C-alpha cells in the first residue's frame, strides 16, 4: 500500500466540469513532487458550494490500483 498527500483547490465551476464528466481524470502533484492521475469520479464526495478545498490522502494498492481518497484537513 502506498499513500500520497496533496492539497487541492478547485472552484465550484471547475468542479462542475469534473462532476458532469467533461473530464474523466484529475492530475495532482503530491507533496514529494510526484505527479499522480486518478479518476475524477473519486472527487464527487468532496464537492461543496465552495468547490473542493483541502488536504487529501490518496491510498493505492498493489499495481497502483485506487483504494481510497480521504480528506485529512
mmCIF file of the N, C-alpha and C atoms, coordinates in Angstrom:
data_MODEL
# 
_entry.id   MODEL 
# 
loop_
_atom_site.group_PDB 
_atom_site.id 
_atom_site.type_symbol 
_atom_site.label_atom_id 
_atom_site.label_alt_id 
_atom_site.label_comp_id 
_atom_site.label_asym_id 
_atom_site.label_entity_id 
_atom_site.label_seq_id 
_atom_site.pdbx_PDB_ins_code 
_atom_site.Cartn_x 
_atom_site.Cartn_y 
_atom_site.Cartn_z 
_atom_site.occupancy 
_atom_site.B_iso_or_equiv 
_atom_site.pdbx_formal_charge 
_atom_site.auth_seq_id 
_atom_site.auth_comp_id 
_atom_site.auth_asym_id 
_atom_site.auth_atom_id 
_atom_site.pdbx_PDB_model_num 
ATOM 1   N N  . UNK A 1 1  ? 0.843   -1.180 0.000   1.00 0.00 ? 1  UNK A N  1 
ATOM 2   C CA . UNK A 1 1  ? 0.000   0.000  0.000   1.00 0.00 ? 1  UNK A CA 1 
ATOM 3   C C  . UNK A 1 1  ? 0.892   1.248  0.000   1.00 0.00 ? 1  UNK A C  1 
ATOM 4   N N  . UNK A 1 2  ? 0.498   2.237  -0.804  1.00 0.00 ? 2  UNK A N  1 
ATOM 5   C CA . UNK A 1 2  ? 1.238   3.488  -0.895  1.00 0.00 ? 2  UNK A CA 1 
ATOM 6   C C  . UNK A 1 2  ? 0.289   4.646  -0.648  1.00 0.00 ? 2  UNK A C  1 
ATOM 7   N N  . UNK A 1 3  ? 0.744   5.630  0.137   1.00 0.00 ? 3  UNK A N  1 
ATOM 8   C CA . UNK A 1 3  ? -0.069  6.808  0.421   1.00 0.00 ? 3  UNK A CA 1 
ATOM 9   C C  . UNK A 1 3  ? 0.607   8.048  -0.139  1.00 0.00 ? 3  UNK A C  1 
ATOM 10  N N  . UNK A 1 4  ? -0.210  8.928  -0.688  1.00 0.00 ? 4  UNK A N  1 
ATOM 11  C CA . UNK A 1 4  ? 0.266   10.206 -1.195  1.00 0.00 ? 4  UNK A CA 1 
ATOM 12  C C  . UNK A 1 4  ? -0.588  11.316 -0.595  1.00 0.00 ? 4  UNK A C  1 
ATOM 13  N N  . UNK A 1 5  ? 0.052   12.404 -0.207  1.00 0.00 ? 5  UNK A N  1 
ATOM 14  C CA . UNK A 1 5  ? -0.646  13.555 0.350   1.00 0.00 ? 5  UNK A CA 1 
ATOM 15  C C  . UNK A 1 5  ? -0.525  14.729 -0.616  1.00 0.00 ? 5  UNK A C  1 
ATOM 16  N N  . UNK A 1 6  ? -1.618  15.463 -0.779  1.00 0.00 ? 6  UNK A N  1 
ATOM 17  C CA . UNK A 1 6  ? -1.606  16.627 -1.664  1.00 0.00 ? 6  UNK A CA 1 
ATOM 18  C C  . UNK A 1 6  ? -2.710  17.593 -1.253  1.00 0.00 ? 6  UNK A C  1 
ATOM 19  N N  . UNK A 1 7  ? -2.575  18.835 -1.695  1.00 0.00 ? 7  UNK A N  1 
ATOM 20  C CA . UNK A 1 7  ? -3.604  19.850 -1.491  1.00 0.00 ? 7  UNK A CA 1 
ATOM 21  C C  . UNK A 1 7  ? -4.317  20.064 -2.810  1.00 0.00 ? 7  UNK A C  1 
ATOM 22  N N  . UNK A 1 8  ? -5.614  20.373 -2.721  1.00 0.00 ? 8  UNK A N  1 
ATOM 23  C CA . UNK A 1 8  ? -6.396  20.582 -3.930  1.00 0.00 ? 8  UNK A CA 1 
ATOM 24  C C  . UNK A 1 8  ? -7.360  21.737 -3.692  1.00 0.00 ? 8  UNK A C  1 
ATOM 25  N N  . UNK A 1 9  ? -7.355  22.685 -4.615  1.00 0.00 ? 9  UNK A N  1 
ATOM 26  C CA . UNK A 1 9  ? -8.226  23.850 -4.544  1.00 0.00 ? 9  UNK A CA 1 
ATOM 27  C C  . UNK A 1 9  ? -8.848  24.070 -5.915  1.00 0.00 ? 9  UNK A C  1 
ATOM 28  N N  . UNK A 1 10 ? -10.129 23.748 -6.030  1.00 0.00 ? 10 UNK A N  1 
ATOM 29  C CA . UNK A 1 10 ? -10.870 23.937 -7.273  1.00 0.00 ? 10 UNK A CA 1 
ATOM 30  C C  . UNK A 1 10 ? -12.130 24.745 -6.969  1.00 0.00 ? 10 UNK A C  1 
ATOM 31  N N  . UNK A 1 11 ? -12.468 25.674 -7.842  1.00 0.00 ? 11 UNK A N  1 
ATOM 32  C CA . UNK A 1 11 ? -13.698 26.441 -7.669  1.00 0.00 ? 11 UNK A CA 1 
ATOM 33  C C  . UNK A 1 11 ? -14.897 25.530 -7.943  1.00 0.00 ? 11 UNK A C  1 
ATOM 34  N N  . UNK A 1 12 ? -16.070 26.000 -7.555  1.00 0.00 ? 12 UNK A N  1 
ATOM 35  C CA . UNK A 1 12 ? -17.284 25.226 -7.814  1.00 0.00 ? 12 UNK A CA 1 
ATOM 36  C C  . UNK A 1 12 ? -17.483 25.026 -9.313  1.00 0.00 ? 12 UNK A C  1 
ATOM 37  N N  . UNK A 1 13 ? -17.232 26.078 -10.104 1.00 0.00 ? 13 UNK A N  1 
ATOM 38  C CA . UNK A 1 13 ? -17.388 25.980 -11.558 1.00 0.00 ? 13 UNK A CA 1 
ATOM 39  C C  . UNK A 1 13 ? -16.439 24.936 -12.147 1.00 0.00 ? 13 UNK A C  1 
ATOM 40  N N  . UNK A 1 14 ? -15.204 24.891 -11.662 1.00 0.00 ? 14 UNK A N  1 
ATOM 41  C CA . UNK A 1 14 ? -14.250 23.884 -12.136 1.00 0.00 ? 14 UNK A CA 1 
ATOM 42  C C  . UNK A 1 14 ? -14.721 22.479 -11.764 1.00 0.00 ? 14 UNK A C  1 
ATOM 43  N N  . UNK A 1 15 ? -15.292 22.344 -10.592 1.00 0.00 ? 15 UNK A N  1 
ATOM 44  C CA . UNK A 1 15 ? -15.778 21.039 -10.137 1.00 0.00 ? 15 UNK A CA 1 
ATOM 45  C C  . UNK A 1 15 ? -16.932 20.528 -10.991 1.00 0.00 ? 15 UNK A C  1 
ATOM 46  N N  . UNK A 1 16 ? -17.778 21.428 -11.467 1.00 0.00 ? 16 UNK A N  1 
ATOM 47  C CA . UNK A 1 16 ? -18.912 21.005 -12.285 1.00 0.00 ? 16 UNK A CA 1 
ATOM 48  C C  . UNK A 1 16 ? -18.449 20.285 -13.548 1.00 0.00 ? 16 UNK A C  1 
ATOM 49  N N  . UNK A 1 17 ? -17.351 20.742 -14.145 1.00 0.00 ? 17 UNK A N  1 
ATOM 50  C CA . UNK A 1 17 ? -16.823 20.063 -15.324 1.00 0.00 ? 17 UNK A CA 1 
ATOM 51  C C  . UNK A 1 17 ? -16.433 18.627 -15.004 1.00 0.00 ? 17 UNK A C  1 
ATOM 52  N N  . UNK A 1 18 ? -15.830 18.415 -13.844 1.00 0.00 ? 18 UNK A N  1 
ATOM 53  C CA . UNK A 1 18 ? -15.471 17.058 -13.426 1.00 0.00 ? 18 UNK A CA 1 
ATOM 54  C C  . UNK A 1 18 ? -16.716 16.254 -13.081 1.00 0.00 ? 18 UNK A C  1 
ATOM 55  N N  . UNK A 1 19 ? -17.628 16.885 -12.346 1.00 0.00 ? 19 UNK A N  1 
ATOM 56  C CA . UNK A 1 19 ? -18.836 16.201 -11.896 1.00 0.00 ? 19 UNK A CA 1 
ATOM 57  C C  . UNK A 1 19 ? -19.694 15.724 -13.068 1.00 0.00 ? 19 UNK A C  1 
ATOM 58  N N  . UNK A 1 20 ? -19.795 16.549 -14.096 1.00 0.00 ? 20 UNK A N  1 
ATOM 59  C CA . UNK A 1 20 ? -20.632 16.209 -15.246 1.00 0.00 ? 20 UNK A CA 1 
ATOM 60  C C  . UNK A 1 20 ? -19.914 15.365 -16.286 1.00 0.00 ? 20 UNK A C  1 
ATOM 61  N N  . UNK A 1 21 ? -18.682 14.973 -15.990 1.00 0.00 ? 21 UNK A N  1 
ATOM 62  C CA . UNK A 1 21 ? -17.985 14.042 -16.866 1.00 0.00 ? 21 UNK A CA 1 
ATOM 63  C C  . UNK A 1 21 ? -17.222 14.653 -18.021 1.00 0.00 ? 21 UNK A C  1 
ATOM 64  N N  . UNK A 1 22 ? -17.076 15.984 -18.021 1.00 0.00 ? 22 UNK A N  1 
ATOM 65  C CA . UNK A 1 22 ? -16.306 16.616 -19.091 1.00 0.00 ? 22 UNK A CA 1 
ATOM 66  C C  . UNK A 1 22 ? -14.856 16.129 -19.059 1.00 0.00 ? 22 UNK A C  1 
ATOM 67  N N  . UNK A 1 23 ? -14.369 15.900 -17.852 1.00 0.00 ? 23 UNK A N  1 
ATOM 68  C CA . UNK A 1 23 ? -13.035 15.340 -17.661 1.00 0.00 ? 23 UNK A CA 1 
ATOM 69  C C  . UNK A 1 23 ? -13.182 14.010 -16.938 1.00 0.00 ? 23 UNK A C  1 
ATOM 70  N N  . UNK A 1 24 ? -12.401 13.030 -17.332 1.00 0.00 ? 24 UNK A N  1 
ATOM 71  C CA . UNK A 1 24 ? -12.522 11.715 -16.706 1.00 0.00 ? 24 UNK A CA 1 
ATOM 72  C C  . UNK A 1 24 ? -11.439 11.478 -15.657 1.00 0.00 ? 24 UNK A C  1 
ATOM 73  N N  . UNK A 1 25 ? -10.391 12.296 -15.672 1.00 0.00 ? 25 UNK A N  1 
ATOM 74  C CA . UNK A 1 25 ? -9.330  12.111 -14.682 1.00 0.00 ? 25 UNK A CA 1 
ATOM 75  C C  . UNK A 1 25 ? -8.835  13.463 -14.189 1.00 0.00 ? 25 UNK A C  1 
ATOM 76  N N  . UNK A 1 26 ? -8.190  13.440 -13.055 1.00 0.00 ? 26 UNK A N  1 
ATOM 77  C CA . UNK A 1 26 ? -7.582  14.630 -12.466 1.00 0.00 ? 26 UNK A CA 1 
ATOM 78  C C  . UNK A 1 26 ? -6.120  14.300 -12.191 1.00 0.00 ? 26 UNK A C  1 
ATOM 79  N N  . UNK A 1 27 ? -5.269  15.281 -12.381 1.00 0.00 ? 27 UNK A N  1 
ATOM 80  C CA . UNK A 1 27 ? -3.844  15.094 -12.145 1.00 0.00 ? 27 UNK A CA 1 
ATOM 81  C C  . UNK A 1 27 ? -3.410  16.045 -11.045 1.00 0.00 ? 27 UNK A C  1 
ATOM 82  N N  . UNK A 1 28 ? -2.729  15.527 -10.039 1.00 0.00 ? 28 UNK A N  1 
ATOM 83  C CA . UNK A 1 28 ? -2.251  16.326 -8.915  1.00 0.00 ? 28 UNK A CA 1 
ATOM 84  C C  . UNK A 1 28 ? -0.755  16.082 -8.725  1.00 0.00 ? 28 UNK A C  1 
ATOM 85  N N  . UNK A 1 29 ? -0.128  16.996 -8.014  1.00 0.00 ? 29 UNK A N  1 
ATOM 86  C CA . UNK A 1 29 ? 1.265   16.817 -7.636  1.00 0.00 ? 29 UNK A CA 1 
ATOM 87  C C  . UNK A 1 29 ? 1.305   16.601 -6.136  1.00 0.00 ? 29 UNK A C  1 
ATOM 88  N N  . UNK A 1 30 ? 1.790   15.438 -5.714  1.00 0.00 ? 30 UNK A N  1 
ATOM 89  C CA . UNK A 1 30 ? 1.822   15.133 -4.280  1.00 0.00 ? 30 UNK A CA 1 
ATOM 90  C C  . UNK A 1 30 ? 2.980   15.881 -3.629  1.00 0.00 ? 30 UNK A C  1 
ATOM 91  N N  . UNK A 1 31 ? 3.001   15.883 -2.302  1.00 0.00 ? 31 UNK A N  1 
ATOM 92  C CA . UNK A 1 31 ? 3.960   16.681 -1.538  1.00 0.00 ? 31 UNK A CA 1 
ATOM 93  C C  . UNK A 1 31 ? 5.412   16.425 -1.915  1.00 0.00 ? 31 UNK A C  1 
ATOM 94  N N  . UNK A 1 32 ? 5.741   15.231 -2.351  1.00 0.00 ? 32 UNK A N  1 
ATOM 95  C CA . UNK A 1 32 ? 7.114   14.899 -2.729  1.00 0.00 ? 32 UNK A CA 1 
ATOM 96  C C  . UNK A 1 32 ? 7.476   15.292 -4.152  1.00 0.00 ? 32 UNK A C  1 
ATOM 97  N N  . UNK A 1 33 ? 6.512   15.837 -4.897  1.00 0.00 ? 33 UNK A N  1 
ATOM 98  C CA . UNK A 1 33 ? 6.769   16.291 -6.252  1.00 0.00 ? 33 UNK A CA 1 
ATOM 99  C C  . UNK A 1 33 ? 6.349   15.328 -7.348  1.00 0.00 ? 33 UNK A C  1 
ATOM 100 N N  . UNK A 1 34 ? 5.847   14.161 -6.979  1.00 0.00 ? 34 UNK A N  1 
ATOM 101 C CA . UNK A 1 34 ? 5.417   13.166 -7.964  1.00 0.00 ? 34 UNK A CA 1 
ATOM 102 C C  . UNK A 1 34 ? 4.036   13.532 -8.512  1.00 0.00 ? 34 UNK A C  1 
ATOM 103 N N  . UNK A 1 35 ? 3.870   13.398 -9.816  1.00 0.00 ? 35 UNK A N  1 
ATOM 104 C CA . UNK A 1 35 ? 2.587   13.656 -10.459 1.00 0.00 ? 35 UNK A CA 1 
ATOM 105 C C  . UNK A 1 35 ? 1.763   12.381 -10.476 1.00 0.00 ? 35 UNK A C  1 
ATOM 106 N N  . UNK A 1 36 ? 0.498   12.504 -10.048 1.00 0.00 ? 36 UNK A N  1 
ATOM 107 C CA . UNK A 1 36 ? -0.386  11.350 -9.942  1.00 0.00 ? 36 UNK A CA 1 
ATOM 108 C C  . UNK A 1 36 ? -1.702  11.680 -10.640 1.00 0.00 ? 36 UNK A C  1 
ATOM 109 N N  . UNK A 1 37 ? -2.215  10.721 -11.386 1.00 0.00 ? 37 UNK A N  1 
ATOM 110 C CA . UNK A 1 37 ? -3.506  10.886 -12.060 1.00 0.00 ? 37 UNK A CA 1 
ATOM 111 C C  . UNK A 1 37 ? -4.456  9.807  -11.565 1.00 0.00 ? 37 UNK A C  1 
ATOM 112 N N  . UNK A 1 38 ? -5.705  10.216 -11.286 1.00 0.00 ? 38 UNK A N  1 
ATOM 113 C CA . UNK A 1 38 ? -6.721  9.254  -10.866 1.00 0.00 ? 38 UNK A CA 1 
ATOM 114 C C  . UNK A 1 38 ? -8.073  9.688  -11.420 1.00 0.00 ? 38 UNK A C  1 
ATOM 115 N N  . UNK A 1 39 ? -9.043  8.788  -11.378 1.00 0.00 ? 39 UNK A N  1 
ATOM 116 C CA . UNK A 1 39 ? -10.376 9.048  -11.934 1.00 0.00 ? 39 UNK A CA 1 
ATOM 117 C C  . UNK A 1 39 ? -11.063 10.201 -11.199 1.00 0.00 ? 39 UNK A C  1 
ATOM 118 N N  . UNK A 1 40 ? -11.587 11.141 -11.961 1.00 0.00 ? 40 UNK A N  1 
ATOM 119 C CA . UNK A 1 40 ? -12.242 12.321 -11.397 1.00 0.00 ? 40 UNK A CA 1 
ATOM 120 C C  . UNK A 1 40 ? -13.475 11.959 -10.566 1.00 0.00 ? 40 UNK A C  1 
ATOM 121 N N  . UNK A 1 41 ? -14.090 10.829 -10.841 1.00 0.00 ? 41 UNK A N  1 
ATOM 122 C CA . UNK A 1 41 ? -15.301 10.436 -10.099 1.00 0.00 ? 41 UNK A CA 1 
ATOM 123 C C  . UNK A 1 41 ? -15.035 10.319 -8.596  1.00 0.00 ? 41 UNK A C  1 
ATOM 124 N N  . UNK A 1 42 ? -13.793 10.104 -8.206  1.00 0.00 ? 42 UNK A N  1 
ATOM 125 C CA . UNK A 1 42 ? -13.460 9.972  -6.786  1.00 0.00 ? 42 UNK A CA 1 
ATOM 126 C C  . UNK A 1 42 ? -13.527 11.304 -6.034  1.00 0.00 ? 42 UNK A C  1 
ATOM 127 N N  . UNK A 1 43 ? -13.604 12.411 -6.769  1.00 0.00 ? 43 UNK A N  1 
ATOM 128 C CA . UNK A 1 43 ? -13.701 13.728 -6.143  1.00 0.00 ? 43 UNK A CA 1 
ATOM 129 C C  . UNK A 1 43 ? -15.133 14.104 -5.779  1.00 0.00 ? 43 UNK A C  1 
ATOM 130 N N  . UNK A 1 44 ? -16.108 13.446 -6.361  1.00 0.00 ? 44 UNK A N  1 
ATOM 131 C CA . UNK A 1 44 ? -17.518 13.828 -6.172  1.00 0.00 ? 44 UNK A CA 1 
ATOM 132 C C  . UNK A 1 44 ? -17.938 13.981 -4.711  1.00 0.00 ? 44 UNK A C  1 
ATOM 133 N N  . UNK A 1 45 ? -17.543 13.091 -3.802  1.00 0.00 ? 45 UNK A N  1 
ATOM 134 C CA . UNK A 1 45 ? -17.992 13.256 -2.411  1.00 0.00 ? 45 UNK A CA 1 
ATOM 135 C C  . UNK A 1 45 ? -17.449 14.505 -1.722  1.00 0.00 ? 45 UNK A C  1 
ATOM 136 N N  . UNK A 1 46 ? -16.447 15.139 -2.300  1.00 0.00 ? 46 UNK A N  1 
ATOM 137 C CA . UNK A 1 46 ? -15.791 16.261 -1.644  1.00 0.00 ? 46 UNK A CA 1 
ATOM 138 C C  . UNK A 1 46 ? -16.204 17.615 -2.208  1.00 0.00 ? 46 UNK A C  1 
ATOM 139 N N  . UNK A 1 47 ? -17.116 17.640 -3.181  1.00 0.00 ? 47 UNK A N  1 
ATOM 140 C CA . UNK A 1 47 ? -17.553 18.893 -3.781  1.00 0.00 ? 47 UNK A CA 1 
ATOM 141 C C  . UNK A 1 47 ? -18.589 19.561 -2.882  1.00 0.00 ? 47 UNK A C  1 
ATOM 142 N N  . UNK A 1 48 ? -18.337 20.834 -2.571  1.00 0.00 ? 48 UNK A N  1 
ATOM 143 C CA . UNK A 1 48 ? -19.282 21.633 -1.776  1.00 0.00 ? 48 UNK A CA 1 
ATOM 144 C C  . UNK A 1 48 ? -19.636 22.877 -2.580  1.00 0.00 ? 48 UNK A C  1 
ATOM 145 N N  . UNK A 1 49 ? -20.395 23.771 -1.994  1.00 0.00 ? 49 UNK A N  1 
ATOM 146 C CA . UNK A 1 49 ? -20.763 25.007 -2.684  1.00 0.00 ? 49 UNK A CA 1 
ATOM 147 C C  . UNK A 1 49 ? -19.548 25.895 -2.945  1.00 0.00 ? 49 UNK A C  1 
ATOM 148 N N  . UNK A 1 50 ? -18.449 25.630 -2.263  1.00 0.00 ? 50 UNK A N  1 
ATOM 149 C CA . UNK A 1 50 ? -17.202 26.376 -2.478  1.00 0.00 ? 50 UNK A CA 1 
ATOM 150 C C  . UNK A 1 50 ? -16.295 25.693 -3.499  1.00 0.00 ? 50 UNK A C  1 
ATOM 151 N N  . UNK A 1 51 ? -16.627 24.491 -3.870  1.00 0.00 ? 51 UNK A N  1 
ATOM 152 C CA . UNK A 1 51 ? -15.770 23.698 -4.750  1.00 0.00 ? 51 UNK A CA 1 
ATOM 153 C C  . UNK A 1 51 ? -15.082 22.622 -3.933  1.00 0.00 ? 51 UNK A C  1 
ATOM 154 N N  . UNK A 1 52 ? -13.800 22.435 -4.169  1.00 0.00 ? 52 UNK A N  1 
ATOM 155 C CA . UNK A 1 52 ? -13.003 21.490 -3.391  1.00 0.00 ? 52 UNK A CA 1 
ATOM 156 C C  . UNK A 1 52 ? -11.816 22.245 -2.815  1.00 0.00 ? 52 UNK A C  1 
ATOM 157 N N  . UNK A 1 53 ? -11.661 22.162 -1.504  1.00 0.00 ? 53 UNK A N  1 
ATOM 158 C CA . UNK A 1 53 ? -10.565 22.848 -0.832  1.00 0.00 ? 53 UNK A CA 1 
ATOM 159 C C  . UNK A 1 53 ? -10.070 21.970 0.301   1.00 0.00 ? 53 UNK A C  1 
ATOM 160 N N  . UNK A 1 54 ? -8.767  21.685 0.318   1.00 0.00 ? 54 UNK A N  1 
ATOM 161 C CA . UNK A 1 54 ? -8.233  20.945 1.445   1.00 0.00 ? 54 UNK A CA 1 
ATOM 162 C C  . UNK A 1 54 ? -7.053  20.054 1.116   1.00 0.00 ? 54 UNK A C  1 
ATOM 163 N N  . UNK A 1 55 ? -6.657  19.322 2.131   1.00 0.00 ? 55 UNK A N  1 
ATOM 164 C CA . UNK A 1 55 ? -5.558  18.354 2.040   1.00 0.00 ? 55 UNK A CA 1 
ATOM 165 C C  . UNK A 1 55 ? -6.182  16.972 1.941   1.00 0.00 ? 55 UNK A C  1 
ATOM 166 N N  . UNK A 1 56 ? -5.566  16.139 1.118   1.00 0.00 ? 56 UNK A N  1 
ATOM 167 C CA . UNK A 1 56 ? -6.107  14.808 0.867   1.00 0.00 ? 56 UNK A CA 1 
ATOM 168 C C  . UNK A 1 56 ? -5.020  13.747 0.969   1.00 0.00 ? 56 UNK A C  1 
ATOM 169 N N  . UNK A 1 57 ? -5.465  12.532 1.279   1.00 0.00 ? 57 UNK A N  1 
ATOM 170 C CA . UNK A 1 57 ? -4.591  11.356 1.271   1.00 0.00 ? 57 UNK A CA 1 
ATOM 171 C C  . UNK A 1 57 ? -5.162  10.377 0.251   1.00 0.00 ? 57 UNK A C  1 
ATOM 172 N N  . UNK A 1 58 ? -4.339  10.013 -0.716  1.00 0.00 ? 58 UNK A N  1 
ATOM 173 C CA . UNK A 1 58 ? -4.697  9.036  -1.729  1.00 0.00 ? 58 UNK A CA 1 
ATOM 174 C C  . UNK A 1 58 ? -3.975  7.748  -1.393  1.00 0.00 ? 58 UNK A C  1 
ATOM 175 N N  . UNK A 1 59 ? -4.719  6.658  -1.276  1.00 0.00 ? 59 UNK A N  1 
ATOM 176 C CA . UNK A 1 59 ? -4.138  5.361  -0.962  1.00 0.00 ? 59 UNK A CA 1 
ATOM 177 C C  . UNK A 1 59 ? -4.262  4.449  -2.174  1.00 0.00 ? 59 UNK A C  1 
ATOM 178 N N  . UNK A 1 60 ? -3.117  3.913  -2.588  1.00 0.00 ? 60 UNK A N  1 
ATOM 179 C CA . UNK A 1 60 ? -3.054  2.997  -3.720  1.00 0.00 ? 60 UNK A CA 1 
ATOM 180 C C  . UNK A 1 60 ? -2.572  1.641  -3.244  1.00 0.00 ? 60 UNK A C  1 
ATOM 181 N N  . UNK A 1 61 ? -3.073  0.591  -3.852  1.00 0.00 ? 61 UNK A N  1 
ATOM 182 C CA . UNK A 1 61 ? -2.672  -0.764 -3.505  1.00 0.00 ? 61 UNK A CA 1 
ATOM 183 C C  . UNK A 1 61 ? -1.630  -1.289 -4.486  1.00 0.00 ? 61 UNK A C  1 
ATOM 184 N N  . UNK A 1 62 ? -1.520  -2.592 -4.525  1.00 0.00 ? 62 UNK A N  1 
ATOM 185 C CA . UNK A 1 62 ? -0.590  -3.245 -5.449  1.00 0.00 ? 62 UNK A CA 1 
ATOM 186 C C  . UNK A 1 62 ? -0.922  -2.836 -6.879  1.00 0.00 ? 62 UNK A C  1 
ATOM 187 N N  . UNK A 1 63 ? 0.085   -2.716 -7.702  1.00 0.00 ? 63 UNK A N  1 
ATOM 188 C CA . UNK A 1 63 ? -0.071  -2.302 -9.099  1.00 0.00 ? 63 UNK A CA 1 
ATOM 189 C C  . UNK A 1 63 ? -0.721  -0.926 -9.222  1.00 0.00 ? 63 UNK A C  1 
ATOM 190 N N  . UNK A 1 64 ? -0.604  -0.112 -8.184  1.00 0.00 ? 64 UNK A N  1 
ATOM 191 C CA . UNK A 1 64 ? -1.119  1.267  -8.163  1.00 0.00 ? 64 UNK A CA 1 
ATOM 192 C C  . UNK A 1 64 ? -2.624  1.378  -8.383  1.00 0.00 ? 64 UNK A C  1 
ATOM 193 N N  . UNK A 1 65 ? -3.397  0.381  -8.009  1.00 0.00 ? 65 UNK A N  1 
ATOM 194 C CA . UNK A 1 65 ? -4.840  0.491  -8.142  1.00 0.00 ? 65 UNK A CA 1 
ATOM 195 C C  . UNK A 1 65 ? -5.388  1.368  -7.016  1.00 0.00 ? 65 UNK A C  1 
ATOM 196 N N  . UNK A 1 66 ? -6.419  2.135  -7.342  1.00 0.00 ? 66 UNK A N  1 
ATOM 197 C CA . UNK A 1 66 ? -7.053  3.052  -6.396  1.00 0.00 ? 66 UNK A CA 1 
ATOM 198 C C  . UNK A 1 66 ? -7.699  2.266  -5.256  1.00 0.00 ? 66 UNK A C  1 
ATOM 199 N N  . UNK A 1 67 ? -7.411  2.672  -4.022  1.00 0.00 ? 67 UNK A N  1 
ATOM 200 C CA . UNK A 1 67 ? -8.094  2.085  -2.860  1.00 0.00 ? 67 UNK A CA 1 
ATOM 201 C C  . UNK A 1 67 ? -9.026  3.094  -2.213  1.00 0.00 ? 67 UNK A C  1 
ATOM 202 N N  . UNK A 1 68 ? -8.498  4.299  -1.901  1.00 0.00 ? 68 UNK A N  1 
ATOM 203 C CA . UNK A 1 68 ? -9.376  5.306  -1.299  1.00 0.00 ? 68 UNK A CA 1 
ATOM 204 C C  . UNK A 1 68 ? -8.750  6.699  -1.383  1.00 0.00 ? 68 UNK A C  1 
ATOM 205 N N  . UNK A 1 69 ? -9.643  7.684  -1.305  1.00 0.00 ? 69 UNK A N  1 
ATOM 206 C CA . UNK A 1 69 ? -9.257  9.079  -1.238  1.00 0.00 ? 69 UNK A CA 1 
ATOM 207 C C  . UNK A 1 69 ? -9.990  9.653  -0.046  1.00 0.00 ? 69 UNK A C  1 
ATOM 208 N N  . UNK A 1 70 ? -9.244  10.286 0.841   1.00 0.00 ? 70 UNK A N  1 
ATOM 209 C CA . UNK A 1 70 ? -9.895  10.879 2.019   1.00 0.00 ? 70 UNK A CA 1 
ATOM 210 C C  . UNK A 1 70 ? -9.335  12.257 2.294   1.00 0.00 ? 70 UNK A C  1 
ATOM 211 N N  . UNK A 1 71 ? -10.222 13.117 2.791   1.00 0.00 ? 71 UNK A N  1 
ATOM 212 C CA . UNK A 1 71 ? -9.833  14.467 3.163   1.00 0.00 ? 71 UNK A CA 1 
ATOM 213 C C  . UNK A 1 71 ? -9.251  14.419 4.560   1.00 0.00 ? 71 UNK A C  1 
ATOM 214 N N  . UNK A 1 72 ? -8.070  15.004 4.734   1.00 0.00 ? 72 UNK A N  1 
ATOM 215 C CA . UNK A 1 72 ? -7.403  14.954 6.039   1.00 0.00 ? 72 UNK A CA 1 
ATOM 216 C C  . UNK A 1 72 ? -7.438  16.299 6.746   1.00 0.00 ? 72 UNK A C  1 
ATOM 217 N N  . UNK A 1 73 ? -7.740  17.364 6.046   1.00 0.00 ? 73 UNK A N  1 
ATOM 218 C CA . UNK A 1 73 ? -7.923  18.678 6.695   1.00 0.00 ? 73 UNK A CA 1 
ATOM 219 C C  . UNK A 1 73 ? -8.521  19.666 5.720   1.00 0.00 ? 73 UNK A C  1 
# 
